[in-house]
Amino acid sequence: MNGNSRDYGSWIPAGAIRALDLITIVLITLTLAANNWFSPKVTAAVGAVMVIVLLFTLYMQAARSRMSGGLDGMMTEMSDLTLSKLPLEAEDEAGDTDDTDGGEDEPAGLRILDVGCFTGRLSVRTAERFGSARVKGVDGWQSGGSEAQCVSNASAEGFSDRVSFETADLAGLEYPDGSFDAAVSCFGFKRYKGSADKKALLEESLRVVKKGGAFAFTDSFGDQRTYGDIVGYLEALKERLDIAELHYVPKVERMDFVPVLLRAPWLLMDTGLIYGVR
């Protein structure tokens, strides 16, 4: 490890919290001045709205802290859950694999793609879990994070030699079919704003996994407005793409490691985990 600072941020942007703080301050000011401006009924109504907004602001501040990518953050636990379902053998730092590109300048090791890497938390955890893997994180960074932030985090964790990042359109990855031994994602599809068709993102991520390769994706797969009947869709997808193994874990947000305050519809409701072998 080196001395660089780590900044994995949070799924809930700081700008949203600042906006709530500002609204709360305005409402508190209005409530305090309401006796001079409004009738008692209006004053009471403004005060009630102020209390509701204040409580929601405090709730969102707590949720933002808990949804961070730091070591004690829930997103790290969600990343670890995703990787635990990846059908690959975990390695220590000295672990070897049979995978090699065959080039003299290319080190042996699994090639793993992190789709929608955000601030690089999952990419780094992947490198930690699979000791000789080379991890590529891709994102358009439309909803927070940046390539520079990811690079800094990987360097701070001591993985700059095996983890790299690239700006990419997740709906049209510029990699040939079967370019990677595995693909992972943790809410990368949900954060992507370039397309309303999240199924296309899932299928594009599967396209670049080689036959016999592995995948594990965590996202809002239980959202029927986005994915419809996810179980039926996955059954059809398995047959259409000739996928060897495909498993689905629903209601991940109800697992013990997810705090109750994060199970709201605007946060982690309808979270599912898709994993298997291509």
C-alpha positions in Angstrom: 0.0 0.0 0.0 1.1 3.6 -0.5 0.3 6.8 1.2 -2.3 8.1 -1.3 -5.7 8.8 0.1 -8.7 6.6 -0.9 -12.0 8.2 -2.0 -14.7 5.7 -2.9 -17.5 8.2 -2.4 -21.1 7.1 -2.0 -23.9 6.1 -4.3 -25.9 9.1 -2.9 -24.2 12.2 -4.3 -23.0 14.9 -2.0 -24.9 17.5 -4.1 -28.2 15.8 -3.2 -27.4 16.2 0.5 -26.4 19.8 0.1 -29.7 20.5 -1.7 -31.7 18.9 1.2 -29.6 20.9 3.7 -30.5 24.1 1.9 -34.2 23.3 1.7 -34.2 22.4 5.4 -32.5 25.7 6.4 -35.0 27.7 4.3 -37.9 25.9 5.9 -36.5 26.4 9.4 -36.2 30.1 8.7 -39.7 30.3 7.4 -41.0 28.4 10.4 -39.3 30.8 12.8 -40.6 33.9 10.9 -44.0 32.4 10.3 -45.6 33.9 13.4 -45.1 37.4 11.9 -46.1 36.5 8.4 -48.8 33.8 8.5 -51.8 32.7 10.5 -51.4 30.0 13.2 -52.7 27.3 10.8 -50.2 28.2 8.1 -47.4 28.4 10.6 -48.3 24.9 11.9 -48.3 23.6 8.3 -45.0 25.1 7.5 -43.6 23.7 10.7 -44.9 20.2 10.0 -43.3 20.3 6.5 -40.0 21.5 8.1 -40.0 18.6 10.5 -40.7 16.1 7.8 -37.9 17.5 5.5 -35.5 17.7 8.5 -36.1 14.0 9.4 -35.7 13.0 5.7 -32.5 15.0 5.4 -31.0 13.3 8.5 -32.1 9.9 7.1 -30.4 10.6 3.8 -27.3 11.8 5.5 -27.1 8.5 7.4 -27.9 6.5 4.3 -25.2 8.3 2.3 -22.6 7.4 5.0 -23.7 3.8 5.1 -23.8 3.5 1.3 -20.1 4.5 0.9 -17.5 2.4 -0.7 -15.2 2.6 2.3 -14.2 -0.6 4.2 -17.1 -0.2 6.6 -19.5 0.9 3.9 -22.4 -1.3 2.6 -21.2 -1.0 -1.0 -18.0 -2.8 0.0 -20.2 -5.6 1.5 -22.3 -5.6 -1.7 -19.2 -5.9 -3.8 -18.0 -8.8 -1.7 -21.3 -10.6 -2.1 -21.1 -10.1 -5.9 -17.6 -11.6 -6.0 -18.6 -14.5 -3.7 -21.0 -15.7 -6.4 -18.5 -15.4 -9.2 -17.9 -19.0 -10.3 -14.1 -18.7 -10.1 -11.6 -19.9 -7.6 -10.3 -17.1 -5.4 -6.5 -16.9 -5.2 -3.9 -15.4 -2.9 -1.5 -12.9 -4.1 0.9 -15.7 -5.3 -1.9 -17.6 -7.0 -1.5 -19.0 -10.5 -4.1 -19.6 -13.2 -4.0 -21.6 -16.4 -5.2 -18.5 -18.3 -2.6 -16.7 -20.5 -2.8 -14.6 -23.6 0.2 -16.3 -24.9 2.2 -13.1 -25.3 5.7 -12.8 -23.7 4.9 -9.4 -22.3 1.5 -10.4 -20.9 1.4 -11.8 -17.4 -0.6 -14.9 -16.7 -3.9 -14.4 -14.9 -7.6 -14.0 -15.4 -8.9 -11.1 -17.4 -11.9 -9.6 -15.6 -14.1 -6.7 -16.7 -15.9 -4.4 -14.1 -18.8 -2.9 -15.9 -19.8 0.5 -14.6 -16.9 0.7 -12.1 -18.0 4.1 -10.6 -15.1 4.9 -8.1 -13.3 1.5 -8.5 -14.4 -0.2 -5.3 -15.4 -3.5 -7.0 -12.4 -3.4 -9.3 -10.0 -3.2 -6.4 -11.9 -5.9 -4.4 -11.7 -8.1 -7.5 -8.0 -7.7 -7.7 -7.7 -8.5 -4.0 -9.8 -11.7 -4.3 -8.2 -13.0 -7.5 -4.5 -12.6 -6.8 -3.1 -12.7 -10.4 -6.1 -11.3 -12.2 -5.9 -8.2 -14.4 -9.0 -6.1 -13.9 -10.3 -3.5 -16.3 -12.9 -1.1 -15.0 -15.1 0.8 -17.5 -17.6 3.6 -17.0 -18.9 6.7 -18.6 -18.9 8.4 -15.2 -22.3 10.1 -15.9 -23.4 9.8 -12.2 -20.4 10.5 -10.1 -16.9 9.2 -9.9 -14.2 9.7 -12.5 -11.4 7.8 -14.2 -8.8 9.8 -12.2 -10.5 8.9 -8.9 -10.5 5.2 -9.8 -6.8 5.3 -10.8 -6.0 7.1 -7.5 -7.9 4.5 -5.5 -6.3 1.6 -7.2 -2.9 3.1 -6.7 -3.6 3.8 -3.0 -4.6 0.2 -2.5 -1.4 -1.0 -4.3 -3.1 -2.5 -7.3 -2.1 -0.1 -10.1 -0.1 -2.8 -11.8 -3.1 -5.1 -12.2 -6.1 -2.7 -12.2 -6.7 -0.2 -15.0 -9.6 2.0 -16.1 -11.1 3.2 -19.3 -13.9 5.5 -20.4 -16.5 3.5 -22.3 -20.1 3.4 -23.5 -21.5 0.5 -21.6 -24.1 -0.1 -24.2 -21.5 -0.6 -26.9 -18.3 -1.9 -25.4 -15.3 -1.8 -27.8 -14.1 -5.3 -27.1 -14.5 -8.3 -29.4 -16.8 -11.2 -28.3 -15.2 -13.3 -25.6 -12.5 -10.9 -24.6 -12.6 -11.5 -20.9 -12.5 -14.6 -18.6 -15.2 -12.9 -16.4 -17.3 -9.8 -16.0 -18.7 -8.3 -12.8 -20.9 -5.3 -12.0 -22.3 -3.8 -8.8 -25.1 -1.3 -9.7 -23.3 -0.2 -12.8 -26.4 -0.8 -15.0 -28.6 1.2 -12.6 -26.2 4.2 -12.6 -25.8 4.2 -16.4 -27.9 7.1 -17.9 -27.2 6.6 -21.6 -29.9 4.1 -22.3 -33.3 3.1 -20.9 -32.8 -0.4 -22.1 -31.0 -2.0 -19.1 -31.4 -5.5 -20.6 -29.1 -4.4 -23.5 -26.4 -3.5 -20.9 -26.7 -6.9 -19.3 -26.4 -8.7 -22.7 -23.6 -6.5 -23.8 -21.7 -7.4 -20.6 -22.3 -11.1 -21.3 -21.1 -10.7 -24.9 -17.6 -9.9 -24.0 -17.3 -13.0 -21.6 -15.6 -16.0 -23.3 -17.4 -19.3 -23.6 -16.9 -21.0 -20.3 -16.1 -17.7 -18.6 -17.9 -16.5 -15.5 -20.1 -13.5 -14.6 -21.8 -11.9 -11.5 -23.9 -8.8 -11.7 -25.8 -7.1 -8.9 -28.4 -4.5 -9.8 -32.1 -3.6 -9.6 -33.1 -6.7 -11.5 -36.3 -7.1 -9.6 -37.7 -3.7 -10.9 -40.5 -4.9 -13.1 -40.7 -1.5 -14.8 -37.2 -2.0 -16.1 -36.8 -5.8 -16.5 -40.4 -7.1 -16.5 -40.6 -10.7 -15.5 -36.9 -11.1 -14.7 -37.1 -14.9 -14.1 -38.8 -15.5 -17.5 -36.4 -13.1 -19.2 -33.4 -15.0 -17.8 -34.8 -18.4 -18.8 -35.2 -17.1 -22.4 -31.8 -15.4 -22.3 -30.1 -18.6 -21.2 -31.5 -20.5 -24.1 -31.0 -17.7 -26.7 -27.3 -17.1 -25.8 -26.6 -20.8 -25.0 -25.4 -19.9 -21.4 -24.1 -23.0 -19.5 -25.2 -21.9 -16.1 -27.4 -19.0 -15.0 -28.6 -18.3 -11.4 -30.7 -15.5 -9.9 -30.8 -14.4 -6.3 -33.8 -12.0 -5.6 -34.4 -9.6 -2.8 -30.7 -9.1 -1.9 -31.7 -5.9 0.0 -33.3 -8.2 2.6 -30.1 -9.9 3.5 -28.8 -9.3 7.0 -25.9 -7.1 6.1 -28.2 -4.5 4.5 -29.6 -2.0 7.1 -33.4 -1.5 7.1 -33.0 2.2 6.3 -31.5 1.3 2.9 -34.4 -0.9 1.8 -36.4 2.1 0.5 -37.8 2.1 -3.0 -35.4 5.0 -4.0 -32.4 3.2 -2.7 -31.9 -0.6 -2.8 -35.4 -2.1 -3.2 -35.7 -4.8 -5.9 -32.0 -5.7 -5.8 -31.1 -9.0 -7.5 -27.9 -10.9 -8.3 -27.3 -12.7 -11.6 -24.4 -15.1 -11.8 -23.2 -18.1 -13.7 -21.0 -19.5 -16.4 -21.1 -18.4 -20.0 
